[in-house]
Amino acid sequence: MALRFRGKLWALYASVFGALCAALFASACGSSSSAATGQQQIRHVFVITLENENYASTFGASTKAPYLAQTLASQGALVQNYYGTGHVSLDNYLSMLSGQAPTQQTDNDCPTYDDYNLSGTTSDGQAIGTGCVFPASIKTLPDQLKAAGFTWKGYEEDMGNDPSREAATCGHPALNTADLTQRAEAPSAAVPQGDQYATRHNPFMYFHSIIDSPDCGTNVVNLEKLQSDLQSIASTANFNFITPNLCDDGHDSPCVSGEPGGLTSANAFLEKWVPIITASPAFKQDGLLIINFDESSYASQTLDTSLSPATLTLTYSGGTCCSEQPGPNLAPFPQSQAYGSVPASSIPGLPASLGNISLVMTKANYGGDQTGAVMISKFIKPGTVSTVAYNHYSMLKSIEDIFGLSHLGYAGQAGLAGFGNDIFTNL
């Protein structure tokens, strides 16, 4: 909600009411401003993060996501050189929300939901240590937004479907226990809808500043709450992070629900939800929708049937942009990690007759490779194409700039570009 002043009284009382707004009504005044210029005209940001696709697959001529690659790109900006910041998933989500580089554990998706062992911080705000759930001293975008009087919310598809795994709000494993949400749960008598929620795709759950706060139960909710929240500007948060389940984000293919998964299911998710978002009063007034991918897919796969069991090695190029740094916690690259045995039938293109195979991931470098992104707003001319290089740290920096916040972690890296007039072509 905005406070607006009109007529001759404005000149007399602007400074008085401006101070009152800053001191007492930051949330109300923060949502809109008649004096806002440039990107700070944007007061509602929506982020939908999809999974594991490279730019050529998503936006090429044979795409399985034509609604994203063609329809939505034509409505806003296609950001061609958008990059992930790591492989596999969790490290990317954390960089979007906090500017933190990975640990060995977050760089491998934290199969155990470990507390973070912090031994120090670098001069540029990077936590030094091991583990997964950062201490309360490591701040996030939601912490910044709250302190500045803005609102935030996370919408997580399927969260709470199986209460034995996670709660319906602020859903995460118990500290220092195995993360049972690493695998999708098929529909059953006990869980009729199945449960394809993944904690590792919900970055809010990896910061004590959030999970130890009452805000977590209020603000990190099931996706089903989004449509009702969008009914009015007052009930729509300034920052909204939307995570589809493991099928609808394109991670799994095929899915335990029987759906195709991959880009096909991700495209269907966008066809359902993007019109709901873009038709909302808050988006129409001053919204920005960002659709990105956490990381690119693997660069190559090699099957060695001379071994017993057969071994499939997925190799990731790990390409970077924007002078990205690896952070203080990672060992040198290349790195290889064994992920145990999986049925060959679960890997597209492999014959089921191979039975169980060993899966090995090799990372040639620490980056997340080129994914591309699409952004839609009334402040972006339809059909815009940007060739400027950006990554998840750039996105965090840009959102902080929109709301007038300082830069966390590597979002504050010298020379890092935030989204500019190559994207916001209609300011």
TORTIDO-368128 format. One record per residue (C-alpha): residue in one letter; x, z, y. Coordinates in steps of 0.1 Angstrom, whole numbers, plus 2048, in hexadecimal, padded with zeros to 3 digits. Layout:
<recs>
AXZY
...
</recs>
This chain:
<recs>
M800800800
A80D7F8823
L80B80A844
R8067F085F
F8037F5885
R7F57DC89C
G7F17D78C2
K8017E88DF
L80480A8CE
W81E7FC8B7
A8397F98D2
L83381E8DC
Y83182E8BA
A8478188A4
S86482F8A2
V84E84E89C
F83A83E880
G85982E872
A86A85086E
L84A85F860
C848842847
A86B84783B
A86986C838
L84687182A
F83785181E
A85383E80F
S83F8327F1
A822824805
C838815820
G851807806
S8377F17F5
S8347D9813
S8407D5836
S8357BE853
A8587BF85F
A8697B583E
T87E79683F
G890781825
Q88F78E802
Q8827AF80D
Q86079F811
I85F7A27EB
R8507C47E2
H8467BF7BE
V85E7B37A3
F8557AB77F
V86F7A4765
I868796742
T88679672B
L88778070D
E8A077E6F1
N8BE76A6E3
E8BB7466EF
N8D47306FF
Y8CD71A71D
A8CD6F970A
S8B47056F0
T89C714709
F89D6FA725
G8A76DA712
A8916BC70A
S8886CA6E8
T87F6ED6F3
K8667016E0
A85C713700
P84D6F8716
Y83871072A
L857722735
A86F705738
Q8576ED748
T8386FC756
L84671D764
A86770D76E
S8536F4783
Q840710793
G85F7227A0
A88572179B
L89871777C
V8B972B77E
Q8CF717768
N8EF72C768
Y8E174E760
Y8F6761747
G8F277F730
T90D79A734
G9137A170F
H90979E6EB
V8F37AA6D9
S8D57B96EC
L8D87DC6FA
D8F77D770F
N8E47BC723
Y8C57D2729
L8DB7EE735
S8EE7D874E
M8CC7CC75D
L8C17F0763
S8E080376C
G8FE7EC771
Q9107FD754
A9277EA73D
P9257F1718
T93480A700
Q93D8016DD
Q91B80F6D3
T9057FE6EC
D9187DE6E6
N90B7E06C2
D8E77EA6CA
C8EB8106C2
P8DD81269F
T8E08376A3
Y8D18446C4
D8F08576CE
D8F486D6EC
Y90F861704
N931873704
L93C86E728
S96187372F
G961867753
T95784A76A
T96B82E77A
S96E82979F
D95380E79D
G93A82578C
Q93F81B767
A93A83774E
I95783D737
G94F848714
T93C8416F4
G9188426E9
C8F78356F4
V8E184C70A
F8F285172C
P8F387373C
A8DD87A75A
S8FA875772
I8F984F76A
K8DE842780
T8C782477B
L8B180D790
P892822789
D8A5841797
Q8AE82D7B6
L88A8207BA
K87B8437B7
A8938527D0
A88B8377E9
G86583B7E5
F85E81D7CF
T84D81C7AD
W85880E78C
K84A809769
G8547FC747
Y83B7EA730
E8457E970B
E8317D56F2
D8297E76D2
M8388086DD
G8268246CB
N81680E6B0
D827823696
P8278476A4
S83F852688
R85A83C698
E85383F6BD
A83A84D6D6
A8228376E9
T83384170A
C859845710
G85D83C6EB
H8808416DD
P8908516BE
A89C8756BE
L8BF8786CC
N8DB8736B3
T8C4865698
A8C0842689
D8AC82A69D
L89081F686
T88480569F
Q8A27EF698
R88C7DD67F
A8697D0685
E84E7E0670
A8347CA660
P80F7D1662
S8037E9647
A7E680063F
A7F881C652
V802806670
P7E87EA671
Q7F87D868F
G81B7DD682
D8367E969A
Q84F7D06A9
Y85A7E76C5
A8807EA6C9
T88F8076DC
R8AE7F26E3
H8997DA6F7
N88C7F770D
P8A9800724
F89781E734
M89C831713
Y8C2833717
F8C4849736
H8BE86E737
S8B486B75B
I89585974E
I88D86772C
D89188B737
S879885755
P853888754
D854865764
C85D857742
G83C85F732
T829851750
N83E833757
V84A825736
V82A81A724
N81C80270C
L8177DE718
E7F27E1715
K7F27F6735
L7FF7D974A
Q7DF7C674F
S7CC7E375D
D7E97ED774
L7E97CA782
Q7C57CD78E
S7D07DA7B1
I7EF7DB7C7
A7ED8017C7
S7EF8047A2
T80B7EA79E
A82F7F879E
N8497E97B5
F8607E2797
N8527D9775
F8677D2756
I8547C2739
T8617C1716
P84E7AD6FB
N8517B86D7
L86B7AA6BF
C85578C6B7
D8477846DA
D86A7866EA
G87776C6D2
H88F7836C0
D88177F69D
S87975F68C
P863760677
C853781680
V84779C668
S824796677
G824773669
E82976368B
P844749691
G85975D6AA
G87674D6BC
L86E7386DB
T84C72F6CD
S83F7536CF
A85175A6EF
N84073C6FF
A81E7486F3
F82576B702
L82D75B724
E80E745722
K7F976571F
W80A77D737
V819768753
P7F775D760
I7EB78175F
I80978C774
T80876F78D
A7E3773793
S7E779879C
P7E27A37C0
A8057B27C2
F8177937B5
K80277C7CC
Q80B7927EA
D8307967E6
G83B7927C2
L8597857AF
L85877D78A
I87977A777
I87A76C754
N89C770744
F8AC773722
D8C2790718
E8DD779709
S8E37576FA
S8E27506D5
Y90074D6BF
A9177306C4
S91E72869F
Q91773567C
T92E73265E
L92273963A
D93D742621
T92E7405FE
S94F7465ED
L94B76B5F5
S9357825E1
P91C7875F1
A91D768606
T92677062A
L917761649
T92C764669
L91A76068B
T9337586A6
Y92A75E6CB
S93E74E6E6
G93976B6FE
G93B75571E
T93976773F
C93375E763
C93776F785
S95878077E
E947797765
Q95D7B4758
P95B7C3735
G95B7E6741
P971804737
N96380A714
L9687EB6FF
A9857E16E8
P9967C06EC
F9857A06E1
P97E78E6CA
Q96B7A76B6
S95A7A6694
Q93F7BD687
A92F7BE664
Y90A7C4665
G9047CA640
S8EE7B5629
V8CF7A1632
P8B978A61D
A8C4766621
S89F75D624
S89F76F645
I8B8757654
P8A973565E
G8B971964B
L8C872E62F
P8BA72B60B
A8A974A5FD
S8BC7435DD
L8DB7535ED
G8CA7755EA
N8D978F601
I8F6784617
S90F79762D
L90A792652
V928793669
M92878F68F
T9477826A1
K9497856C7
A96376E6D6
N95F77F6F8
Y94A79A709
G93178471D
G90E77A714
D910755719
Q8F873E72D
T8D3743729
G8C2737749
A8A574875A
V88574076C
M87875178C
I85674D79C
S84B75A7BE
K83974D7DD
F85C7507ED
I8697357D5
K8607117D9
P8527027B9
G86C6EC7A7
T88A6FE7B5
V8AA6FB7A0
S8C87127A5
T8EA70A797
V8FA72A7A4
A908741789
Y8F7763785
N8F577E76A
H8E379F763
Y8F87B177C
S8EE797796
M8C979E78E
L8CE7C4792
K8E07BE7B3
S8C47A77BF
I8A97C07B7
E8BC7DB7C8
D8C07C57E7
I89A7BD7E7
F8937E37E9
G8B07EB800
L8C38007E6
S8E88057DF
H8F87F37C2
L8FE8047A1
G91C7FE78B
Y9267DA788
A9097CF79E
G9207DB7B9
Q93E7C67AD
A9507B57CA
G9457917CF
L9287937B7
A90C77C7C3
G8E87877C5
F8CC76E7C4
G8CE75A7E4
N8BE73D7F7
D8C57267D9
I8A87397C8
F8937477E5
T88C7257F5
N86C72F806
L87474E81A
</recs>
